[in-house]
């Protein structure tokens, strides 16, 4: 048997992780992308504005996907879109109290899963894996940006 390369092992691990996450419904009252965007907006500092372009850069969704997603979130009362006071051409997106409450309710379930995961692998390993995933993501973004 041929020993797989480091790249093949990394790809296998990446596919295993993404398959588990995509094939397991970890949020119930909203889509994964809705929860992702609300999470970004929830963690955004109060003095920082966020635009659709910013969210596209963070989520890597297509512009058409983001527009549909934002329309859905706005219809549910989870976000507000307001013209920027600094640049009237821009639309700022803010999470509403209802959006924050909905996100936090969903996040409870995700947090319970993460706590179970940390209990199984340990805090040190969880921190190491987190650092590794972030390092790989940043390196991959840099490589793909140069293509």
C-alpha positions in Angstrom: 0.0 0.0 0.0 1.3 3.5 -0.9 1.5 5.9 2.0 -0.8 8.9 1.2 1.0 12.3 0.8 0.6 15.1 3.4 -1.7 16.9 0.9 -3.9 13.8 0.4 -4.2 13.4 4.2 -5.1 17.0 4.6 -7.7 16.8 1.8 -9.2 13.7 3.4 -9.4 15.3 6.8 -10.9 18.5 5.3 -13.5 16.5 3.4 -14.4 14.3 6.4 -14.9 17.4 8.6 -17.0 19.3 6.0 -19.0 16.2 5.2 -19.9 15.8 8.9 -20.9 19.4 9.2 -22.8 19.7 6.0 -24.7 16.3 6.4 -25.6 16.9 10.0 -28.2 19.6 10.7 -26.6 21.6 13.6 -29.1 24.5 13.3 -32.8 23.9 13.2 -34.8 27.2 12.8 -32.6 28.7 10.1 -30.2 27.7 7.4 -26.5 27.2 8.0 -25.8 30.4 6.0 -28.3 32.4 7.9 -26.8 31.3 11.2 -23.3 32.1 9.8 -24.2 35.6 8.7 -26.0 36.3 12.0 -23.0 35.0 13.9 -20.7 37.4 12.0 -23.0 40.3 12.6 -23.4 39.3 16.3 -19.7 39.3 16.8 -19.2 42.6 14.9 -18.1 45.4 17.3 -20.9 48.0 17.8 -18.8 50.8 16.3 -18.1 48.8 13.1 -20.4 48.8 10.1 -20.8 45.7 7.9 -21.9 45.7 4.2 -23.0 42.9 1.9 -19.5 43.1 0.3 -17.9 42.6 3.8 -20.2 39.6 4.4 -19.4 38.1 1.0 -15.7 38.3 1.7 -16.2 36.6 5.1 -18.5 33.9 3.9 -17.3 33.4 0.3 -20.9 33.2 -0.9 -21.8 34.5 -4.3 -23.3 38.0 -4.5 -26.6 36.5 -5.7 -26.6 34.1 -2.8 -25.9 36.9 -0.3 -28.6 39.1 -1.7 -31.2 36.3 -1.4 -29.9 35.5 2.1 -30.1 39.1 3.3 -33.6 39.5 1.8 -34.7 36.4 3.8 -33.1 37.7 7.0 -34.6 41.1 6.6 -38.1 39.6 6.0 -37.7 37.6 9.2 -36.8 40.8 11.0 -33.3 39.6 11.9 -31.4 42.4 10.1 -31.8 46.0 9.1 -30.3 47.5 6.0 -29.6 51.2 6.3 -27.8 53.7 4.0 -24.4 54.5 5.4 -24.0 57.8 7.1 -20.3 57.9 5.9 -20.9 56.9 2.3 -24.4 57.3 1.0 -23.6 54.8 -1.8 -23.2 52.0 0.8 -25.8 50.0 2.7 -24.9 49.0 6.2 -26.3 45.8 7.6 -27.0 45.4 11.3 -28.4 42.6 13.4 -31.7 43.4 15.2 -32.6 42.3 18.7 -34.8 39.6 17.2 -31.9 38.4 15.0 -29.5 38.4 18.0 -32.1 36.4 20.0 -32.7 33.9 17.2 -28.9 33.5 16.7 -28.2 33.0 20.4 -31.0 30.4 20.6 -29.5 28.4 17.7 -26.0 28.9 19.1 -27.0 27.2 22.4 -27.3 23.9 20.5 -24.1 24.4 18.6 -22.3 25.3 21.8 -23.6 22.1 23.4 -22.1 20.1 20.6 -18.8 22.0 20.8 -18.7 21.4 24.6 -19.1 17.7 24.0 -16.4 17.7 21.3 -14.0 19.5 23.7 -14.9 17.0 26.4 -13.9 14.2 24.1 -10.7 15.6 22.6 -9.6 18.0 25.4 -9.1 21.7 25.5 -5.4 21.6 24.5 -6.2 19.6 21.4 -9.2 21.8 20.6 -7.0 24.9 20.8 -4.3 23.2 18.7 -6.8 22.1 16.0 -8.3 25.6 16.0 -4.9 27.2 15.4 -4.2 24.7 12.7 -7.5 25.2 10.9 -7.1 29.0 11.0 -3.5 28.7 9.7 -4.6 26.5 6.9 -7.5 28.7 6.0 -5.3 31.8 5.9 -2.6 30.1 3.8 -5.2 28.8 1.4 -6.9 32.2 1.0 -3.5 33.7 0.3 -2.6 31.0 -2.3 -6.0 31.2 -4.0 -5.9 35.1 -4.1 -2.6 34.8 -6.0 -4.1 32.6 -8.8 
